[in-house]
């Protein structure tokens, strides 16, 4: 499954018209030990670029900026009790929420893995 990335360090995978969203390995490393994840409510309509949740670590809190628009159809309830899954498996079991896409074309504006890697390298200087 192809993964796409936002400049704000969220990743997206697409299955039909549903996108799964999480934060990248780069983001979880920058945050450190994650102690709390707040995802958007199921049924809420979100728009690309919206702040849709929060990830809190022992170091900082960071907003989740949604890379796609649509209706939230599922959240990862397991993160309520084991938020550190985002540290151990950020692009797998650490996913945050799923969105039924309203504009699948938004995916085309996101970065592929090579572009995201270059973006992270530019931030690291």
C-alpha positions in Angstrom: 0.0 0.0 0.0 1.4 3.4 -1.0 2.0 5.9 1.8 1.8 9.6 1.2 3.1 12.3 3.6 2.2 15.9 4.6 4.7 18.6 5.5 3.3 18.5 9.0 4.5 14.9 9.4 1.3 13.0 9.0 1.0 9.9 6.8 -1.9 8.6 4.8 -2.7 5.2 3.2 -5.7 4.8 0.9 -8.0 1.7 0.7 -10.8 2.5 -1.8 -12.3 5.7 -0.6 -11.0 5.5 3.0 -7.8 7.0 4.2 -5.9 5.9 7.3 -4.0 8.7 9.0 -1.2 8.7 11.5 2.0 10.5 12.4 5.4 9.6 10.9 8.4 8.0 12.5 10.2 11.3 12.2 7.4 13.0 14.2 7.2 10.4 16.9 11.0 10.5 17.4 10.9 14.3 17.6 8.1 14.1 20.2 9.6 11.4 22.4 7.6 9.1 24.6 3.9 9.6 23.7 1.6 9.6 26.7 -1.8 10.7 25.2 -3.5 10.8 21.8 -6.7 12.7 21.1 -8.3 11.8 17.8 -11.3 13.5 16.2 -14.8 12.1 16.9 -16.3 9.5 14.7 -18.8 11.2 12.4 -17.1 14.5 12.4 -16.4 16.3 9.1 -12.8 17.4 8.8 -11.1 19.5 6.1 -7.5 19.2 4.9 -5.2 21.4 7.0 -7.6 21.3 10.0 -6.2 20.6 13.5 -8.1 17.4 14.2 -6.4 16.1 17.4 -3.4 16.2 19.7 -0.5 14.0 20.4 1.1 14.6 23.8 4.5 13.4 24.9 6.7 13.8 27.9 8.4 16.7 26.0 5.6 18.5 24.2 2.1 18.5 22.7 1.6 18.6 19.0 -1.5 19.1 16.9 -2.5 16.5 14.4 -3.1 18.4 11.1 -5.3 16.3 8.8 -3.8 15.7 5.3 -7.2 14.9 3.8 -10.8 16.0 3.9 -13.8 13.8 4.7 -15.9 12.1 7.5 -14.1 10.4 10.3 -15.4 6.8 10.2 -13.1 5.1 12.8 -10.6 6.0 15.5 -7.9 3.8 16.9 -9.4 3.1 20.4 -6.4 1.1 21.4 -4.4 4.4 21.7 -6.5 5.4 24.7 -4.8 2.8 26.8 -1.6 2.3 24.9 -0.6 5.7 23.3 3.0 4.6 23.2 2.1 2.3 20.2 2.6 5.5 18.2 6.3 5.3 19.3 6.7 1.6 18.6 4.7 1.2 15.4 3.8 4.7 14.1 3.0 3.6 10.5 1.2 0.4 11.6 -0.7 -0.3 14.8 -0.1 3.4 15.8 -2.5 4.7 13.2 -4.9 7.4 14.6 -8.1 7.6 12.6 -9.8 6.7 9.3 -11.5 9.1 7.0 -14.1 8.5 4.2 -12.6 10.9 1.6 -14.7 13.7 0.1 -11.9 14.8 -2.3 -9.6 11.9 -3.3 -7.6 14.4 -5.5 -6.1 15.9 -2.3 -3.9 12.8 -2.2 -2.1 13.9 -5.3 -0.9 17.0 -3.5 0.9 15.0 -0.8 4.5 13.9 -0.9 5.8 10.5 -1.8 8.4 8.8 0.4 11.4 10.2 -1.5 10.0 13.8 -1.3 9.2 13.4 2.4 12.6 12.1 3.2 14.1 15.1 1.4 11.8 17.4 3.4 12.9 15.9 6.7 16.6 16.1 5.7 16.1 19.8 4.9 14.6 20.3 8.4 17.6 18.6 10.0 19.9 20.9 8.2 
